[in-house]
């Protein structure tokens, strides 16, 4: 796997991790909101048991019961008792999950950055090792070339010496043979 495809697969893995994390946080937040709706619905049904079906319809089909009058009454009721959007549990829950998601995303980004830095360090070390091994190989090849040249030169000299010795041995024997026949 080359460097580019490794980075690409790490990027895809990081994006997939963030996407899965976002989905898990979103589902968890939805579950928390659902629990709050159940608690509110249960509380209202305990107070007004004769209007259970109407309460259930208002929670499950809010667009059917939505009206500006109800919206204004709800907002006026919250203002009357000193509540605003920032003080509601739902707003704090959303804000908490948002900061949790941002924190985990930043931590994942820092983790990937650290992994990338470590990978680059290892790559740099391997490149340095490769260059030193390449230099050592070139030195050994040069030495081998010199040794081969010396061997060829010595082989040539050895052949000459053998030829010389053989020639010198043949000449005195030949002269002895010729004198013996005379």
C-alpha positions as CSV (number, residue, x, y, z in Angstrom):
1,X,0.0,0.0,0.0
2,X,1.6,3.3,-1.1
3,X,1.6,6.5,0.9
4,X,-1.3,8.1,-1.0
5,X,-3.7,5.2,-0.7
6,X,-2.8,4.8,3.0
7,X,-3.7,8.5,3.6
8,X,-6.9,8.1,1.6
9,X,-8.0,5.0,3.6
10,X,-7.1,6.8,6.9
11,X,-9.2,9.8,5.8
12,X,-12.1,7.6,4.9
13,X,-11.8,5.7,8.1
14,X,-11.8,9.0,10.0
15,X,-14.8,10.3,8.2
16,X,-16.6,7.1,8.8
17,X,-15.8,7.2,12.5
18,X,-17.0,10.8,12.8
19,X,-20.2,9.9,10.9
20,X,-20.9,6.9,13.1
21,X,-20.2,8.9,16.2
22,X,-22.5,11.7,15.0
23,X,-25.3,9.1,14.3
24,X,-24.8,7.5,17.8
25,X,-24.9,10.9,19.5
26,X,-27.9,12.0,17.5
27,X,-29.8,8.8,18.4
28,X,-28.8,9.1,22.0
29,X,-30.1,12.7,22.0
30,X,-33.3,11.6,20.3
31,X,-33.7,8.9,23.0
32,X,-33.2,11.5,25.8
33,X,-35.8,13.8,24.2
34,X,-38.2,10.9,23.8
35,X,-37.8,10.0,27.5
36,X,-38.6,13.6,28.4
37,X,-41.7,13.5,26.1
38,X,-42.8,10.3,27.8
39,X,-42.3,11.8,31.2
40,X,-44.3,14.9,30.3
41,X,-47.0,12.9,28.7
42,X,-47.2,10.6,31.7
43,X,-47.4,13.6,34.1
44,X,-50.1,15.3,32.0
45,X,-52.1,12.0,31.7
46,X,-51.9,11.6,35.5
47,X,-53.3,15.1,36.1
48,X,-55.9,14.9,33.2
49,X,-56.8,11.2,32.7
50,X,-60.0,12.1,30.8
51,X,-57.9,13.9,28.1
52,X,-55.4,11.1,27.5
53,X,-56.2,10.7,23.8
54,X,-56.0,14.4,23.2
55,X,-52.7,14.7,25.0
56,X,-51.3,11.8,23.0
57,X,-52.4,13.3,19.8
58,X,-50.8,16.7,20.7
59,X,-47.5,15.0,21.4
60,X,-47.5,12.6,18.4
61,X,-49.0,14.9,15.9
62,X,-48.0,18.4,16.9
63,X,-48.7,19.9,13.4
64,X,-52.3,19.0,13.8
65,X,-52.6,20.9,17.0
66,X,-50.1,23.6,16.2
67,X,-51.5,27.1,16.5
68,X,-50.0,30.5,17.1
69,X,-52.3,30.9,20.0
70,X,-50.9,27.8,21.8
71,X,-47.4,28.9,20.9
72,X,-47.9,32.3,22.4
73,X,-49.6,30.9,25.5
74,X,-46.7,28.5,26.1
75,X,-44.1,31.2,25.6
76,X,-46.0,33.6,27.9
77,X,-46.3,30.8,30.6
78,X,-42.5,30.2,30.5
79,X,-41.8,34.0,30.7
80,X,-44.3,34.3,33.6
81,X,-42.3,31.8,35.7
82,X,-38.8,33.0,34.5
83,X,-37.9,30.3,32.0
84,X,-36.4,30.9,28.6
85,X,-35.0,28.8,25.9
86,X,-31.5,28.6,27.4
87,X,-32.8,27.4,30.8
88,X,-34.8,24.4,29.5
89,X,-33.4,20.9,29.9
90,X,-33.9,20.3,26.1
91,X,-31.7,23.2,25.2
92,X,-29.0,22.2,27.7
93,X,-29.2,18.6,26.4
94,X,-28.7,19.7,22.8
95,X,-25.9,22.0,23.8
96,X,-24.2,19.3,25.9
97,X,-24.4,16.8,23.0
98,X,-23.1,19.5,20.6
99,X,-20.1,20.2,22.7
100,X,-19.5,16.5,23.3
101,X,-19.6,15.9,19.6
102,X,-17.2,18.8,18.9
103,X,-14.8,17.5,21.6
104,X,-14.8,14.0,20.3
105,X,-14.4,15.2,16.8
106,X,-11.4,17.4,17.8
107,X,-9.9,14.4,19.8
108,X,-10.3,12.2,16.7
109,X,-8.7,14.9,14.6
110,X,-5.8,15.2,17.0
111,X,-5.4,11.4,17.1
112,X,-5.3,11.3,13.3
113,X,-2.8,14.2,13.2
114,X,-0.6,12.3,15.7
115,X,-0.8,9.1,13.7
116,X,0.1,11.1,10.5
117,X,3.1,12.7,12.3
118,X,4.3,9.3,13.6
119,X,3.8,7.8,10.1
120,X,5.9,10.6,8.6
121,X,8.6,10.1,11.2
122,X,8.7,6.4,10.5
123,X,8.8,7.1,6.7
124,X,11.7,9.6,7.2
125,X,13.6,7.0,9.3
126,X,13.1,4.4,6.6
127,X,14.2,6.8,3.9
128,X,17.4,7.5,5.9
129,X,18.0,3.8,6.4
130,X,17.4,3.2,2.7
131,X,19.8,6.0,1.7
132,X,22.5,4.7,4.0
133,X,22.0,1.1,2.8
134,X,22.1,2.4,-0.8
135,X,25.4,4.2,-0.1
136,X,26.8,1.1,1.6
137,X,25.7,-1.0,-1.4
138,X,27.4,1.4,-3.9
139,X,30.6,1.2,-1.8
140,X,30.5,-2.6,-1.8
141,X,29.8,-2.7,-5.5
142,X,32.8,-0.4,-6.1
143,X,35.0,-2.7,-3.9
144,X,33.7,-5.8,-5.8
145,X,34.5,-4.1,-9.1
146,X,38.1,-3.4,-8.0
147,X,38.5,-6.9,-6.6
148,X,37.2,-8.4,-9.9
149,X,39.7,-6.2,-11.9
150,X,42.5,-7.4,-9.7
151,X,41.5,-11.0,-10.1
152,X,41.4,-10.7,-13.9
153,X,44.8,-9.0,-13.8
154,X,46.2,-11.7,-11.5
155,X,44.6,-14.4,-13.7
156,X,46.3,-12.9,-16.8
157,X,49.6,-12.7,-15.0
158,X,49.3,-16.3,-13.7
159,X,48.6,-17.5,-17.3
160,X,51.6,-15.6,-18.5
161,X,53.8,-17.1,-15.8
162,X,52.5,-20.6,-16.5
163,X,53.2,-20.1,-20.2
164,X,56.6,-18.8,-19.4
165,X,57.5,-21.6,-17.1
166,X,56.1,-24.2,-19.5
167,X,58.1,-22.6,-22.3
168,X,61.3,-22.5,-20.3
169,X,60.8,-26.2,-19.3
170,X,60.2,-27.3,-22.8
171,X,63.3,-25.5,-24.3
172,X,66.0,-27.2,-22.1
173,X,64.4,-30.6,-22.6
174,X,64.1,-30.1,-26.3
175,X,67.8,-29.1,-26.5
176,X,68.8,-32.1,-24.5
177,X,66.8,-34.4,-26.7
178,X,68.3,-33.0,-29.9
179,X,71.8,-33.3,-28.5
180,X,71.2,-36.9,-27.4
181,X,70.2,-37.8,-31.0
182,X,73.3,-36.3,-32.5
